[in-house]
Amino acid sequence: MRTSYSALQTYKQCPQKYKFQEIDRVPSKKSKEAVFGTLIHSSLKFMFEKTPLFPTLDEVIEFYRSNFPPAENSIFETEIVRNAYFGEGLKMLKNFYLKNAPWNFSVIDLESRFEIPLVDEKKQETHVLSGKIDRIDKLPDEFYEIIDYKTSKRLPSQESVDNDLQLSIYSLGVQKKWPHLKPEQIKVSLYFLKHSEKLTSTRTADSIEKTKNDVIDTIGQIRNKLEKKETFEPIPSPLCDYCSYRSVCPAWRHLYRNRQPTTYNQQQIDEIIKEYFELKKNVEKEEDKIAEFHAQIKNYMEQENLTRVFGDNGYISKTLQTRYKYNFDKIREILEPIGKWPEILDADEKKLKILMKSLPEEIQQKIKELGIETKEFTALRVSVKKINPPA
């Protein structure tokens, strides 16, 4: 399987978006945030690639200005929004240039592409992890620095940077490019342009190995879903506001119902959802009726392939939940040879969970693979938060 950090991150954030984007290849329109971010990255590349005659700040600004989407481009809703984004980018580039004059750095690569073969020993498969690094600098004393630019407004904690998967993968990419380098020789940094702030971290050989295992595990999850034809569940979050698949997503499509044909009596289901919320206020008195509506709404959602439906009073989400049950016969086969079985002789799940934390990773993995039985079921969750339909 060939994949990238962005694809894996998309899967972790929302499996349904991953399916739209990576499996079904559903065309999508780039958001204004994505277009803006791409232009800022291009402007910074322009700033550093003209060595040794680096461009002046005015030339960088002119590059940015001439490549900014024109007013007639529909990517920005209004001229006010367009001007706000343009001004924000102008501020970012000016602050960056003044703090990071290009002649003060030894930049050895820009938008550096890499491919990393990852071997899944258990399945005897080789996957390819690809990506592109914004910038790589050569530092004194045989050190190197990976720099990734961010236009987001949120500044993460240092702990978040220390555990950032993207930076770990980039460190892997640089080691693939220059095999003589050790992880400890590579600094990894996120530069937050809005705040003119750079957060830096390093990786160890152990953390790099863990990154490889995490990537292989995520690829395995995706392959498993495909092979078993399981559902790629949507995960609603604030990121949905920027997703171009929102109108066709099972978690949101019902909100766009007036724009799309349906085989179901829409007026009927709208009335059912409305009454469902009214009945929820008196659950104990109307349990039977709620159960009836619950079943009808669930049937409707399954028929229309939806994971959320919206009413005047809120929305209802359908989630696929998994319950885990330990198979203690299998657990015994794993723990007895290493002398740990007596610690949970009562076959207590709480004791096992505590013990799991102290076990070697390979033993933990065996327990997860052989000693846990799963049962999936569908549940509906109700929210009284009002969400207005799109304009």
N, C-alpha and C positions, 0 to 999 in steps of 0.2 A: 504494500500500500504506500502511496506517495502522499505526504501531507505537509503541513506547515504549522508554525506556532499559531498564526491567526485562525486557521481552521480548527485546531485543537481547542483554542480559547473560545471560539464560537460554540463548539460542541458543549463545553463545560457551562457556558452561560445560558445556552438554549439549544437543546438537541434538535428541536423543530426547525430553527433557523439554519442549523448545520445541514439538515436534510434538504431544505429549499436551495441552499447555496452550493453545497459541495456534491450532493448526490443527484438531485433533480435538475440542477443547473438552471433554476428559474431566473430569468433576467431581472435585474433590479436597477433602479435609478439611484445614483450616488446621492447621499445626503449633503446638505450644505456644509455640515461639519467635516465630512470626509474630503470634499473638494477644497475647503479652506486649509485643512491639515496638509494635503498633498502639495498645495502651492507654497506653504511655509517651508516644507521640507525641500522643495525644488529651489527656493530662494537661498536657503542655507547651503545647499550643494553648490550653487552658483558662486556663493561667497568664498568657498574654500578651494574650488577646483581650478581657479585661474592663476595658480602658482607659476612663477614667482611674482607676477604682476597682479597682485590681488585687486579686486574691484574696490572702489571707494564705497562709503556708506550710501552716497547718492546713487551710485550705479546699482547697488543692491536694491534700493528702494524703487528705482526705475524698472528693474527686472520684475519686481513684485507687482508694481502698478500696471505694467503692460500685459501681464499674464492674468490679472484678476478678472473673473467673469464679468462681461459687460452688462450694462443695465438691462438690456433686453433678454438676458439669460434668465430663465424661470427658476433657477436654483434657489434664488432668494425671493421670499414672498413679497417683500416691499422694498422700496428704495431706502427706507429707514433701516431695515435689517441689513441690507447690502452695505450701507455706509458704516454701520456698527461693526460688521465683520472686517471691513477694509481698515478702519481705524485701529481695531484690536491687533491686526497683523502688522500694521505700521509700527505700533508701539513695541510689539515683541521684537521685531527685527532691529529697531534702533537700539533698544536696551541690550540686545544680544551682541550687536556689533561693538558697542562701546565697552562692553565687559569682556569680549572675546575677539580682539583684533586678530584676524586670520594669520598674520605673519608671526604671531607668538606661539604657534602650535606646529608640531610635526605630524601632519595628517598623512597617513600612508594609504588610506583607502576610503572611498565614499560609495555609499549604496552597494556595499560588498555582498555579493551573492554567495551562498554556500549550500552544499548538499551533504547530509550526514547519513551513512548507512547504519541502521540499528537492527541488531539481530535478536529475534525472539527465540531464545534457546529452547523453550518448552515446545513451541509449535514449529520450530525449524523454519522460520520465515524471516526474510530481510525486508525491512521497511526503509523508506527514504524520507528524511526530514529536511525540508528546504526552508530558506529564508533569506532576508536581505537586511544588512546592518547599515544604519544611517552613516556612521563614521567610526573609523579606527585610528587612534593616535599612537605614535611611538613616544614613550616616556623615557626619562633617564634610568640608568641602572637596569636595562633589559626588561623594563615593564611596558605593558601595552594597556590601552584604555579603549573600551567599547562605549560609545555614546549613542543613546537613542533619544531623539527629540520628542517631547510631548507638548501638545497645545491645550490639553485639558486644564480645567480650573482647579481640580482637586489635587492637593499635595499629599501623597501618602506618607505613612510612618516609615521610619528607617527599617523596622522589622519587616514591613511589607516589601521593601526593596531587597532586603536580604533573602527573601523567599520568592522573589519574582521569577516565574517560570520563563518568561521571555528572555530575561538576562541570562539565565542558566543555559538556555538553548543557544544564545548568541556566543556564550563562552565556549560551548561545544563546537560551534561553527568556526571560531578562530583557531581552536586547537586542531581542527581538521585541516584548516588552511596552512597552519604552521605547526606540524606535529612535535617539534622540539620544545614547544612552550608547555609549561606546567600551569595548572589552573591558578596557582598562587601568584603567577606572574601577570595575570590578566585582571585589570580592574574593570568593573561593569558599572555604568552610570546612566541615570535617567535625568535629562535636562528639561526642567519644566519652564517653558518659555514665558508663560504668563507671569510667573513669579521670579524669573531670572535666578532660579535655584537649581543646583545640581546635587543629586543624592547619589552617593557612590557606595559600592559594596564589592566583595570578592567572593569567589567560590572555592571550595576545597574538592579534592579528588572524590571524597565520599559523597558530597552534595551533587557532584556531576553524575556519579553513578546512580544516585537516587533519581535524578532528572531523567536519565535514560529509562529507568524502570517505570517511572510515572508515565512517560510518553508511550512506552510499549503497552502499559496497562490501559491507557485511554484508547489507543488504537484497537486493543483487544475488545474493549467494550463496544466500540463502533462496529467492528467486524461481527461480534456476537449478535448485535441487534439486527444486522443485515441478514446473517445466516438464519436466524430464527424468525425473521420477518416481524420483529417487535416494533412497537410504536416509538417514534422519536418525539417524546413529550415536549410541548412548549413550556417554558418557565417564564411566566410574566414577571417583569421587573421594570424599573424606570428606563432601562435600555430600550424597551419597546417603543418609546416615543421617537426614537431615531431609526427604527427598523423599517426598511422599505417593503418588507413582506407582511406588514401589519394587517392590511386589508384582506389578505388571503390566509392568514394564520387562524387555526382553530380556536385560539384563545381570544381573538379579536374580531373574526369575520362576522360574527352575529351583530356587532355594533354597526357594521356596514350593510346590514340586511336590506335596507331600502334601495340599495344600489345594485343588488344582485338577485337573480331569479332563485326561487326556492320551490321544492316539490311539496313543502309542508304548508298547512294553513297558517300563515304568519299571524293573522289576527288572533287565532285561537291560542297559539303558543305565547303571544304577548300577554293575553289575558291570564293564562295559566301562571306565567312567571310573576305577574303582578299580584295575583291572589296568593301565590306561594309565599311571597314576602309578608303579606298581611297575616297569613296563618302562622308564620314562624314566631310572631309575637305571643301566640298562645299555644305553644307546643304541646303542653300537657293535655289541653282540652281537645285539640284537633289532630292528634297523632295519626289517626287512620287516614284522614284527608291529606295530610302532608305526605304520608307515605305514597298515596296514590299520585299526587302531583310529582313527587320525587321520581317515581317510576316513569311517568309520562315525559318529564323533562329529560331524564336520562336517555329514554328511548329516542327522543327527538335529537339530542346531542349526538348519539351514536349514528342515527340515520343521516344527519347532516355533516358528520365528521367534525364536530365542534368540541372544544374543551372548555369554552366559557360561553354563557348566554347572558344578555344584558336586559334589564327591565328598568322601569322608572325609579325603582327604589334601591337599585344596586345590581350586583351581578352574581352568578353562580358558576363555580369552577368545578370541573371534573378532573380528579387526579387519580393516577394509577399508583397505588400504594403497595409496598412490599413488606410482608411480615417475615421475620427470620426466626427459625427455630433450630436450635443446635441438635445435631444427631450425635448423641453421646456415645453410641457404639463406635462410630468412626473417630470421635474425639479421643476415645481411650486408646485406639490403635496408634494414634499420633503421639499422645503424651506419655504413655506407659514406657516406651523405649528410652525416653530421656528423664525418667524418674519424676515426672510432674503430675502424674495421675492421682496420687494420694492427696494432693492439695485440693482436689475438687471431687472427692469420693461421693459426696452427696448429690453429684450431678447438678450443681447449682449454677445457673447462668450468670449470676452476679459475680460469683467467685471466678468463673472462667473469664469474664470480661476484664477483671482486675489482673488475672494471671497473664492474659494476652499481652499486656503492655510490657511485660518483662521478658517475653519470649523472643528468640531470634526471628528476624524477618521471614526467613524461609519456612519456619514452623507456623508463624501467623498465617502465611499464605496458604499452607496446606489445610489449616483449619477452615479458612474462608472457602476454599475450593471443595473440600470433602465433607466438612462437618456442619455445614449450615444448609438447612432446607428452607426454601422460599415459597411464599404463597402471595400471588398478586391479586388485588381486588380494586374495584373502582369505587371512589367515594366522591360525593358532592360537598363542596364547601361554600358557604354563603357569606357574602360581604354586603353590608348596607351602605357602602361607599358609593355615592352617585358618580357615574362617569358619563359625561355628555357625548352624544354621537358626533362624528366628524362633520365639519361644516360643508 
